[in-house]
Amino acid sequence: MKEVTKEARTFDGGITPEQVEAMKSKHRKVFRVDIVDGEDTHVGYFKRPDFATIKAITKISKTDEVEAGKVLFDNCWLGGSAELRDDAVLFMAVQVQLGKLVNGCIGSLKNL
């Protein structure tokens, strides 16, 4: 029996390096999220959330964390693999990464 090997594929929505540069020019900070699913990699591009988005996700997360994740995803999404939004398992993996985006800055407090 002949062994069939599956080639690794990347799904990125056809986003070009030029489009990424345009995103960075417009939004200042752009983040690439890579989710590996078996042999496939799904790529999504996201901007930082604004105050309105953070306020909405904070309010909604008190009753429905998944819905809050959808609000965060939809308001920060710039492009990439549509499966990241449509596939529940991929979507939840993205949420872990977007949580780092919201809480990713490091601060310090110093008593002077």
Secondary structure by P-SEA (a helix, b strand, c coil): cbbbbbcbbbbcccccaaaaaaaaaaccbbbbbbbbcccbbbbbbbccccaaaaaaaaaaacccaaaaaaaaaaaacccccccccccaaaaaaaaaaaaaaaccbbbbbbcc
